[in-house]
Amino acid sequence: MAGFTVIELLIAVLLAGLITSASMALYLTQRKQLFVQEEVTDMQSNIRAAMNELTTKIRMVGYKLPEGMQSVIARNTNPDTIKIMTNYDFTDDIQLEWAMPQPSAELRCDGHDLTGISDGDTLYIFDPFINSGEYFVVSHVQMASSNIQHNTSTLSRRYPQGSKVAKVQSTTYYIDQTDPNHPNLMYQYQRNPAQIYAENITNLNFQYVLSDGTIVDVPAMTRMIREVIISVTARTNKQDNEFQTPYRNRTLVARVKVRNLGAR
């Protein structure tokens, strides 16, 4: 029985090499596509989480806060920063029943329930007669007598009887670019240390639609805000050398109507 010739063996080896090369190329392509898809999925998950958080919190801006107080602090820092104030503990009925004899005097809220207030809380006192107020830190709460002390935060002036006291909860959002390869959306509640809320968020932009229809980057008066335009940009965690840019990017834009500003 005749065997294979050298030429036939060479042809067989060549064909086997071609098949192996094609199979390997197909495997590498599929592996690359899977890698890219995982990166894109993570990116989309991050940007959706960031947008959901921002729209939910911004929608509640100014909730149960005294009318006239500043409830949004906007900074056009490219990426932007926003600080949101609300009153989730429903301390909206507390007021001074006695005028303060001096700025350092305790706040006498006789007859009011102060169980939602604790030592170290940040409160806001508001004079409704002149539409002005300020923040201060509670040093001690006297539950029995309904008095609030602020020994470490002397107020700028004496507040009259009828001034409102609200428990302010502040949340700040900004982008930390300390590591330029991994920028993150940061979340800071009150004075607690900031935490990462969403990874690989590269840009955050806010614009404010005012009651007269104008759109500004920084509102002069909180009470004029009627809508907030939010733009969030995210990118993949790793570079893609075969893409037209080093990273794949996505941008989401949302418009949020604020419920609690200018409604009273």
N, C-alpha and C positions, 0 to 999 in steps of 0.2 A: 504494500500500500504506500503510495507516494506521500511524502510530508509537505509541509508548507515551504514555499520558497522564501528567501530573505526579503524579497520585495513585498510579498504578501504579509509577512510579519511586520515589516515597517509600516505598511498601510494600516494594519490592525492597530498598531501602537499609536499611529497618528490619529485614527478615528477615536480611539479610547481617550486620548489626550484632549481632543476637541470636545467630546461629550463631557469629560470631567471639567474642563474649563467653562463650558456653558452652564453646567450644573452649579459650579461654584459662583459664577457671575449671578445666576438667578437667586441663589441663596443669599449672597451679599446684598443684592438689590432688595429682596424681601425683608432682610434684617434691617437695612437702612430705613425702609418705609415703616417698619414696625417701631423703630426707635423714634423717627420723626413724629409718628402718630401719638406715641406716648408723651412726647414733649408738648405737642400741641394740645392734647387732652388736659395735661397738668396746667398749662397756661390758661386755657379756657376756664378751668375750674377755679383758678386763683382770681381771675378777673371778675367772674360772676360772683364769687364770694365777697370780693371787695365792693362791687357795685350794690349788691343786696344790703350789705351792712350800712353803706353810706346813705342809700335812699331811705332805709328804715329810720335811721337816726335823724336825718335832716327833716323828714316829714313831721317829726315830733318836736322840732325846735320851738322853744318858748313855752312848752306845755306847763300850765299851772304856775307860771312865773308872773310877778306883778307887772301890770301893763306899764310900758315905758322903759323897762330895764333892758340892757343890752344882752341879747341871747345868742348872738353869733359874733365871733371874732374872726375876721377873714384876713389872711396874709397872702399877698400876691408874690410868692417867693420862687415860682418856677422851678420845681413843682410847688403847687400851692399848699397852704396849711389852713385848716379850719378847726375852730374850737366851738363846740355846741353846748349850750346850757339848757337844762330842763329841770323839772321838779317831779320826779316819779314817786316821791313819798307823800304827795298830797298835803304838804304843809302850807296850804294856801289860805287858811283862815286865821293864822296867827298874826297878832298885831300888838303894838304897845298900848297898854291901858293907862300908862302914866308917862308923862313927858320926862325925858332924860335931863337931870339937873346939870350934867357935864358930859363931855364925850367919852370919858372912861367909865361912866356909871353903868351898872348892870341894866339889862333890858327887862322891864317888868311887864310880863304878859299875863297878868292875873286872870285865872279862870280858863286859860287855854291849855289844850292837851299838847304837851311837848314830848310825848313818848317816841316820836319819830326822829328826835334830835339827840345826838350823842356828842360827848367831848371830842374835839378835834374836827368836827364837821365844818365845812365852809358854808356860811349862810349869806344871804343878801338882805340888807335892810333898805327899805324904799319909802321915801316920803311922798305920798300921793298929792300933797298940796303944791309941790314944786316939781314933781316928776323927776326926782333925782334920788340916787342911792349909792351904796357901795358894798363891797364884800368884806367879810371879816371871819375870823376863825373862833369857834366856840372853845373856851377854856374849861367851862364847867356848866352843867345844867342842873338847876335846883327844881326837881320835879314837884315837890310838895307845894312850893310857893310860885311855880311857873315863872321862874326868873332865869335869864340866860346871861352868863358872865363871859367877858371877852378880854381877859387881863393881858393877853399877848397881842391884841389887835385894838388899839385905841382908835375910835372912830374919828373922822375929820371934823365932826360937829355934833351938836345935840339934836336928837330927833324928837319930834313932837308926838303927843298922843295920837293914835290912829295910824302910825307908820306900820307898814307891813313887813313881816319877816318870812323869808322863804328858804327852804333847803335847796341849794343849788347842786346839781350833779353835772359836772363838766366832762366832756369827752373830746380829746384832740386827735386829729388824724393828720399825718404827714408822711413823707417818704424819706427813709434813711438811706443815704447814698454813701455811707462810710466805706462799704465795699462796692466799688463801681460795677463789679461783675455780678453782684447779687443785690440790687436795690429792693427794699421791702416797704410795704405799707405798714406803718406803725400805728398802734392804738394805745392811747394813754388815758386812763380813767382817773379823774381827780388828780391827786399828787402822787399816785402810785407809779412805779417804774413802767416805762413804755414797753409794750410787747409787740411782737410781729403778728400782724393779722393776716397778711397775704404776701407771699414771696414773689420776687421778680416783677414787681410793679414799678414801671419806669417813669410814669408821669401821672400827675393828678392836677386837674384844673377845675376851678369853680367860677361860674359867672352868675350874677344875681339880677333877676328881673324885678324892677321896682314897680310901685303902684302907678307911676306915670308912664310905664311902658319902656323906660330906658333900661339898658343892660350895662352893668358895671362889673369891674373886677373886684372892687372893695366897696361895699355899701357904707354910706356916711351914717345912716340911721337904720337900725335893725327893723324898726316897725314898718319901714317902707318895703321890705322884701315880700314878694308874693310868690316867687318861684326861683328855684336854684337849678342851674344847668351843670351837670356833673360829667366830666370826661375822664375816663381811666384808661391807661395804656399798660399792657403787660407784654412780656416777651418770654421766649423759651428759656429754660435754665442753662442749656448748653448751646454753643455755636454750631451752625450748620454750614460747613465750608462749601457745600454745593448749592446753597441758596444765594439769591442776589444780594442779600445783606447778611451780616454775621449772625443775626438772630431773626427768628420769625416773630412778628409783632401782631397784636390785636388791640383795637380801641373800642370801647363801649361808651355811648353817650346816653344820658337819661335826663329828663326834666322832671323835677319834683315840686309839686305845689305844697307850700307850707300851710299848715292848718291853723296855727295859733298866733300868727302875727297879723295885726291890722284887722282882726275880726271882732274886736271889742269896742 
